[in-house]
């Protein structure tokens, strides 16, 4: 199939990147978009590198004043697997209360994930979960998980399952508590709502 040419010079700026990624996602491996622009789209390149490292090609065909043409080819069927970070490094710094130290934040993702850090004695109060099950792995520290049937001691290495709509709370021990949550992506993202015993 011949390359798809997309001239974005007349497209309003807020619509450009979504349009480009929409066309790119519809391509087969080996196919490409030839992007026509009036400047070097470095921010677009950064976005491709963040979302699809190794999964695309970027070749300048023309680099002249007010005339840039870039061939963006599809190298893999899906976004490549990648290393996102290191939990040991993310949990090394001090935390003075509660903190979301990291979260999975890619457009089009099927999962949400957050690295939650609680300082010693810190807590996330009793609340009822949303419409998705949540898997939790305790990375470091210790504390308790409150449930409707009582408190459960938790420590580094424990795997926890929070069924959808279940009641839960977390309280850190003296040394703090760091844990990673993983669940199906939802729009909008999950929020923690205070527990209402009358619901």
Backbone as numpy.savetxt, mean C-alpha at the origin, in Angstrom:
# Nx Ny Nz CAx CAy CAz Cx Cy Cz
0.99 -6.02 -32.81 0.14 -4.84 -32.81 1.03 -3.59 -32.81
0.70 -2.57 -33.62 1.52 -1.35 -33.62 1.38 -0.60 -32.29
2.41 0.20 -31.99 2.37 0.99 -30.76 1.18 1.94 -30.76
0.64 2.19 -29.58 -0.44 3.15 -29.40 0.19 4.51 -29.16
-0.15 5.50 -29.97 0.36 6.86 -29.78 -0.65 7.67 -28.96
-0.16 8.29 -27.91 -1.02 9.11 -27.05 -0.40 10.48 -26.88
-1.05 11.49 -27.43 -0.61 12.88 -27.30 -1.37 13.49 -26.13
-0.63 13.77 -25.04 -1.30 14.26 -23.83 -1.29 15.78 -23.73
-0.77 16.48 -24.73 -0.63 17.93 -24.63 -1.96 18.65 -24.49
-3.03 18.07 -25.04 -4.34 18.70 -24.96 -5.22 18.10 -23.87
-4.68 17.14 -23.13 -5.45 16.51 -22.04 -5.19 17.28 -20.76
-6.22 17.65 -19.99 -5.99 18.35 -18.71 -5.05 17.55 -17.81
-4.14 18.25 -17.13 -3.09 17.58 -16.34 -3.62 16.54 -15.35
-4.70 16.82 -14.60 -5.15 15.80 -13.63 -5.60 14.49 -14.29
-5.92 14.54 -15.59 -6.41 13.34 -16.28 -5.30 12.57 -17.00
-4.11 13.14 -17.08 -3.06 12.54 -17.91 -2.58 11.19 -17.37
-2.11 11.16 -16.14 -1.54 9.91 -15.61 -2.58 8.80 -15.56
-3.82 9.05 -15.06 -4.82 7.97 -15.10 -5.07 7.44 -16.52
-5.09 8.34 -17.50 -5.31 7.93 -18.90 -4.15 7.05 -19.38
-2.92 7.48 -19.08 -1.73 6.73 -19.50 -1.72 5.33 -18.87
-1.96 5.26 -17.55 -1.93 3.96 -16.89 -3.11 3.09 -17.33
-4.25 3.71 -17.63 -5.38 2.93 -18.13 -5.04 2.25 -19.44
-4.42 2.97 -20.36 -4.01 2.36 -21.64 -2.91 1.33 -21.42
-1.93 1.69 -20.58 -0.82 0.76 -20.32 -1.34 -0.56 -19.76
-2.29 -0.50 -18.83 -2.81 -1.73 -18.22 -3.50 -2.62 -19.24
-4.04 -2.03 -20.31 -4.75 -2.83 -21.31 -3.81 -3.47 -22.33
-2.53 -3.10 -22.29 -1.56 -3.64 -23.25 -1.20 -5.08 -22.92
-0.77 -5.83 -23.94 -0.18 -7.15 -23.73 1.33 -6.99 -23.59
1.98 -8.00 -23.04 3.45 -7.95 -22.90 4.07 -7.75 -24.28
5.00 -6.79 -24.35 5.68 -6.47 -25.60 5.07 -5.30 -26.34
3.82 -4.96 -26.03 3.19 -3.81 -26.66 3.61 -2.53 -25.93
3.35 -1.37 -26.57 3.85 -0.12 -26.00 2.95 1.06 -26.35
3.09 2.09 -25.54 2.51 3.41 -25.81 3.65 4.32 -26.25
3.42 5.13 -27.27 4.34 6.22 -27.58 3.67 7.49 -27.06
4.27 8.02 -26.01 3.72 9.20 -25.34 4.30 10.45 -25.98
3.42 11.39 -26.34 3.83 12.67 -26.90 3.52 13.74 -25.86
4.54 14.54 -25.51 4.35 15.56 -24.48 5.21 16.77 -24.82
4.95 17.88 -24.14 5.72 19.10 -24.39 6.86 19.29 -23.39
7.04 18.31 -22.49 8.15 18.37 -21.52 8.53 16.94 -21.15
9.65 16.81 -20.48 10.13 15.51 -20.02 9.26 15.08 -18.83
8.47 14.00 -18.96 7.55 13.61 -17.88 8.26 12.81 -16.77
9.14 13.49 -16.05 9.92 12.81 -15.01 9.03 12.27 -13.88
7.97 13.02 -13.54 7.09 12.55 -12.47 6.35 11.27 -12.89
6.01 11.19 -14.16 5.38 9.97 -14.67 6.37 8.80 -14.58
7.62 9.06 -14.94 8.63 8.01 -14.84 8.77 7.54 -13.40
8.77 8.48 -12.45 8.86 8.12 -11.02 7.68 7.25 -10.61
6.48 7.58 -11.14 5.29 6.80 -10.80 5.38 5.39 -11.37
5.87 5.25 -12.60 6.08 3.92 -13.17 7.08 3.14 -12.33
8.15 3.80 -11.91 9.19 3.12 -11.14 8.65 2.68 -9.78
7.77 3.47 -9.19 7.19 3.11 -7.90 6.21 1.94 -8.05
5.37 1.99 -9.09 4.32 0.99 -9.23 4.78 -0.29 -9.93
5.71 -0.16 -10.88 6.05 -1.29 -11.75 7.56 -1.46 -11.95
8.36 -1.45 -10.89 9.81 -1.56 -11.11 10.16 -2.84 -11.84
10.83 -2.70 -12.98 11.20 -3.86 -13.78 10.11 -4.36 -14.71
8.91 -3.78 -14.61 7.79 -4.26 -15.39 7.47 -3.42 -16.62
8.34 -2.47 -16.93 8.09 -1.59 -18.07 9.42 -1.18 -18.69
9.35 -0.72 -19.94 10.51 -0.13 -20.60 10.25 1.34 -20.85
11.30 2.17 -20.83 11.18 3.62 -20.99 12.27 4.05 -21.97
11.89 4.39 -23.18 12.85 4.73 -24.21 12.49 6.08 -24.84
13.43 7.03 -24.75 13.22 8.35 -25.37 13.43 8.21 -26.88
12.42 8.60 -27.65 12.53 8.61 -29.10 12.89 10.01 -29.60
12.32 11.04 -28.95 12.60 12.44 -29.27 12.72 13.20 -27.96
13.79 14.02 -27.86 13.99 14.86 -26.67 14.38 16.24 -27.15
13.39 17.02 -27.53 13.62 18.37 -28.02 12.73 19.33 -27.26
13.05 20.59 -27.35 12.27 21.60 -26.65 10.81 21.53 -27.10
9.92 21.33 -26.11 8.48 21.25 -26.32 8.05 20.08 -27.20
8.93 19.11 -27.37 8.58 17.91 -28.14 9.32 16.70 -27.56
8.61 15.97 -26.72 9.15 14.75 -26.14 8.29 13.58 -26.58
8.95 12.51 -27.03 8.25 11.28 -27.40 8.97 10.13 -26.70
8.20 9.41 -25.90 8.75 8.32 -25.10 7.98 7.05 -25.40
8.70 5.98 -25.68 8.06 4.68 -25.89 8.07 3.95 -24.55
6.87 3.69 -24.02 6.71 3.00 -22.74 6.16 1.62 -23.05
6.97 0.60 -22.87 6.59 -0.77 -23.24 6.25 -1.60 -22.00
5.39 -2.57 -22.21 4.98 -3.46 -21.12 5.87 -4.69 -21.11
6.60 -4.90 -20.01 7.58 -5.99 -19.93 7.06 -7.22 -19.19
6.06 -7.04 -18.33 5.52 -8.17 -17.56 4.00 -8.10 -17.56
3.37 -9.25 -17.42 1.90 -9.31 -17.44 1.29 -8.60 -16.24
1.90 -8.74 -15.09 1.42 -8.14 -13.84 2.57 -7.39 -13.19
2.27 -6.49 -12.24 3.36 -5.83 -11.53 4.29 -6.87 -10.90
5.61 -6.72 -11.06 6.54 -7.72 -10.52 6.52 -7.75 -8.99
6.76 -8.93 -8.43 6.95 -9.05 -6.99 8.17 -8.23 -6.60
8.14 -7.67 -5.41 9.26 -6.81 -5.01 9.42 -6.76 -3.50
10.57 -6.31 -3.06 10.83 -6.07 -1.65 10.34 -4.67 -1.33
9.55 -4.54 -0.26 8.97 -3.26 0.10 9.71 -2.56 1.23
10.41 -3.29 2.03 11.10 -2.68 3.16 11.54 -3.76 4.13
11.97 -3.34 5.31 12.46 -4.26 6.32 11.82 -3.89 7.65
11.06 -4.82 8.22 10.35 -4.50 9.46 11.31 -4.25 10.63
12.47 -4.89 10.62 13.43 -4.64 11.70 13.89 -3.19 11.68
14.11 -2.66 10.47 14.51 -1.25 10.37 13.35 -0.32 10.73
12.15 -0.67 10.31 10.99 0.18 10.57 10.64 0.25 12.05
10.99 -0.78 12.80 10.65 -0.80 14.24 11.82 -0.42 15.13
12.91 0.02 14.53 14.10 0.35 15.31 13.98 1.68 16.04
13.31 2.66 15.44 13.24 3.99 16.06 12.23 4.01 17.20
12.38 4.95 18.11 11.48 5.07 19.25 10.10 5.54 18.79
9.09 5.15 19.54 7.73 5.62 19.29 7.19 6.14 20.62
6.51 7.30 20.60 6.08 7.88 21.87 4.59 7.68 22.17
3.84 7.12 21.26 2.41 6.85 21.51 1.98 5.70 20.62
1.14 6.00 19.63 0.75 5.02 18.63 1.11 5.59 17.27
1.56 4.71 16.37 2.07 5.20 15.09 1.81 4.14 14.02
1.40 4.61 12.83 1.39 3.73 11.67 2.75 3.95 11.00
3.67 3.01 11.21 5.05 3.16 10.75 5.20 2.88 9.26
4.25 2.14 8.68 4.31 1.80 7.26 2.93 1.33 6.84
2.58 1.55 5.57 1.35 0.98 5.04 1.52 0.67 3.56
0.80 -0.34 3.11 0.78 -0.69 1.69 -0.13 0.31 1.00
0.39 1.00 -0.02 -0.37 2.11 -0.60 -0.15 2.20 -2.11
-0.48 1.13 -2.83 -0.38 1.13 -4.28 -1.77 1.11 -4.88
-2.00 1.91 -5.90 -3.28 1.87 -6.60 -3.47 0.50 -7.23
-4.70 0.00 -7.24 -4.99 -1.27 -7.87 -4.63 -2.48 -7.04
-4.19 -2.28 -5.80 -3.77 -3.43 -4.98 -5.00 -4.21 -4.50
-4.79 -5.48 -4.21 -5.85 -6.33 -3.68 -5.80 -6.46 -2.18
-4.72 -5.98 -1.55 -4.55 -6.08 -0.11 -4.26 -4.71 0.50
-4.58 -4.59 1.79 -4.11 -3.48 2.61 -3.25 -4.07 3.71
-2.23 -3.32 4.12 -1.35 -3.77 5.19 -0.80 -2.55 5.90
-0.69 -2.65 7.23 -0.18 -1.55 8.05 0.74 -2.10 9.12
1.81 -1.37 9.39 2.69 -1.69 10.51 2.35 -0.73 11.64
1.76 -1.27 12.70 1.29 -0.47 13.84 2.30 -0.59 14.97
2.62 0.55 15.58 3.56 0.57 16.70 2.90 1.25 17.90
2.95 0.59 19.04 2.44 1.16 20.28 3.59 1.28 21.27
3.71 2.45 21.89 4.71 2.63 22.94 4.31 1.82 24.16
5.25 1.63 25.08 4.95 0.89 26.31 3.71 1.43 27.00
2.75 0.54 27.28 1.50 0.94 27.92 0.48 1.56 26.97
0.86 1.80 25.73 -0.06 2.39 24.76 -1.15 1.41 24.38
-2.24 1.95 23.83 -3.37 1.06 23.53 -4.17 1.56 22.33
-4.80 0.62 21.68 -5.87 0.90 20.71 -7.13 0.37 21.37
-8.04 1.27 21.69 -9.22 0.93 22.47 -10.14 -0.07 21.80
-11.08 -0.55 22.57 -12.03 -1.55 22.09 -12.82 -1.00 20.90
-12.86 -1.79 19.85 -13.60 -1.44 18.65 -14.05 -2.71 17.95
-15.00 -2.56 17.05 -15.48 -3.71 16.29 -14.94 -3.60 14.87
-14.42 -4.71 14.35 -13.84 -4.72 13.03 -14.87 -4.53 11.93
-14.36 -4.26 10.74 -15.22 -4.03 9.58 -15.61 -5.32 8.89
-15.79 -5.24 7.59 -16.36 -6.34 6.81 -15.32 -7.32 6.28
-14.06 -7.17 6.68 -13.03 -8.10 6.21 -12.31 -8.73 7.39
-11.86 -9.97 7.19 -11.01 -10.62 8.18 -9.63 -9.97 8.13
-8.94 -9.97 9.26 -7.60 -9.36 9.34 -6.64 -10.39 9.92
-5.49 -10.55 9.27 -4.41 -11.38 9.81 -3.38 -10.46 10.42
-2.95 -10.76 11.63 -1.98 -9.93 12.35 -0.79 -10.81 12.72
0.41 -10.29 12.50 1.60 -10.95 13.02 2.31 -9.98 13.94
2.60 -10.45 15.15 3.29 -9.61 16.14 4.78 -9.68 15.83
5.37 -8.51 15.55 6.77 -8.44 15.15 7.71 -8.36 16.34
7.35 -7.54 17.31 8.22 -7.39 18.48 7.40 -6.88 19.66
7.96 -7.04 20.84 7.28 -6.61 22.06 6.25 -7.62 22.52
5.39 -7.15 23.41 4.35 -8.02 23.96 3.21 -7.15 24.47
2.13 -7.80 24.85 0.97 -7.08 25.36 -0.22 -7.99 25.43
-1.41 -7.42 25.30 -2.63 -8.21 25.32 -3.55 -7.78 24.19
-4.29 -8.76 23.69 -5.35 -8.49 22.74 -6.66 -8.73 23.49
-7.47 -7.69 23.57 -8.77 -7.84 24.21 -9.78 -8.42 23.23
-10.56 -9.39 23.68 -11.61 -9.99 22.86 -12.90 -10.03 23.68
-13.99 -10.42 23.05 -15.27 -10.49 23.75 -15.26 -11.58 24.83
-14.33 -12.51 24.75 -14.27 -13.59 25.74 -13.12 -13.43 26.72
-12.42 -12.28 26.68 -11.35 -12.04 27.63 -10.06 -11.62 26.95
-9.05 -11.30 27.76 -7.76 -10.85 27.25 -6.89 -12.04 26.85
-6.16 -11.87 25.74 -5.25 -12.91 25.25 -3.84 -12.34 25.28
-2.91 -12.95 26.02 -1.53 -12.46 26.00 -0.92 -12.68 24.62
-0.18 -11.68 24.12 0.46 -11.82 22.80 1.92 -11.39 22.92
2.76 -12.01 22.07 4.17 -11.70 22.09 4.76 -11.88 20.69
5.99 -11.45 20.50 6.64 -11.51 19.19 6.54 -12.91 18.60
6.14 -12.97 17.32 5.99 -14.24 16.63 4.57 -14.76 16.57
3.68 -14.22 17.41 2.30 -14.70 17.40 1.58 -14.27 16.13
0.74 -15.18 15.61 -0.16 -14.89 14.50 -1.57 -14.80 15.05
-2.27 -13.74 14.69 -3.62 -13.50 15.21 -4.59 -13.41 14.05
-5.78 -13.94 14.23 -6.83 -13.81 13.23 -7.97 -13.02 13.84
-8.35 -11.94 13.18 -9.45 -11.11 13.64 -10.60 -11.28 12.65
-11.59 -12.14 12.96 -12.71 -12.32 12.04 -13.47 -11.01 11.83
-14.06 -10.85 10.65 -14.82 -9.63 10.37 -15.90 -9.42 11.44
-16.09 -8.18 11.81 -17.05 -7.73 12.82 -16.71 -8.16 14.25
-15.55 -8.76 14.46 -15.20 -9.17 15.82 -14.75 -7.96 16.64
-14.99 -8.05 17.94 -14.57 -7.00 18.87 -13.12 -7.25 19.25
-12.32 -6.18 19.30 -10.91 -6.34 19.66 -10.34 -5.05 20.22
-9.25 -5.17 20.96 -8.44 -4.04 21.42 -7.01 -4.54 21.57
-6.07 -3.61 21.64 -4.67 -3.97 21.81 -4.05 -3.07 22.87
-3.31 -3.67 23.78 -2.59 -2.91 24.80 -1.15 -3.41 24.84
-0.22 -2.48 24.75 1.20 -2.84 24.74 1.71 -3.08 26.15
2.64 -4.01 26.26 3.34 -4.21 27.51 4.36 -3.09 27.73
5.17 -3.18 28.79 6.12 -2.11 29.12 7.12 -1.81 28.00
7.48 -2.83 27.21 8.47 -2.64 26.14 7.87 -2.25 24.80
6.57 -2.00 24.76 5.92 -1.62 23.51 5.44 -2.83 22.73
4.78 -2.58 21.60 4.20 -3.64 20.79 4.18 -3.18 19.34
4.74 -3.99 18.46 4.75 -3.72 17.02 4.08 -4.89 16.31
3.09 -4.58 15.46 2.43 -5.66 14.73 2.03 -5.22 13.34
1.96 -6.21 12.45 1.63 -5.98 11.04 0.26 -6.57 10.75
-0.61 -5.76 10.15 -1.94 -6.22 9.77 -2.01 -6.43 8.26
-2.78 -7.43 7.82 -3.00 -7.68 6.39 -4.46 -8.06 6.20
-5.11 -7.43 5.24 -6.50 -7.76 4.94 -6.83 -7.36 3.51
-7.95 -7.84 3.01 -8.40 -7.50 1.67 -8.60 -6.00 1.56
-8.18 -5.44 0.44 -8.31 -3.99 0.21 -9.78 -3.61 0.13
-10.09 -2.49 0.76 -11.44 -1.94 0.70 -11.38 -0.48 0.31
-12.39 -0.01 -0.39 -12.57 1.41 -0.68 -13.79 1.88 0.06
-13.75 2.88 0.91 -12.52 3.48 1.41 -11.80 2.54 2.37
-10.58 2.90 2.76 -9.80 2.06 3.66 -10.49 1.90 5.00
-10.14 0.82 5.69 -10.72 0.57 7.00 -10.36 1.67 7.98
-11.29 2.01 8.83 -11.03 2.95 9.91 -11.44 2.29 11.22
-10.81 2.69 12.29 -11.13 2.14 13.61 -12.24 2.98 14.22
-13.36 2.33 14.54 -14.48 3.02 15.15 -14.60 2.58 16.60
-14.87 3.53 17.52 -15.02 3.13 18.93 -16.11 2.07 19.09
-15.92 1.24 20.08 -16.87 0.16 20.34 -18.16 0.72 20.94
-19.28 0.32 20.35 -20.59 0.71 20.87 -21.30 -0.56 21.33
-21.46 -0.76 22.65 -22.06 -2.01 23.14 -23.52 -2.17 22.74
-24.15 -1.09 22.29 -25.58 -1.18 21.92 -25.78 -1.57 20.46
-24.70 -1.74 19.69 -24.83 -2.11 18.28 -24.90 -3.60 18.11
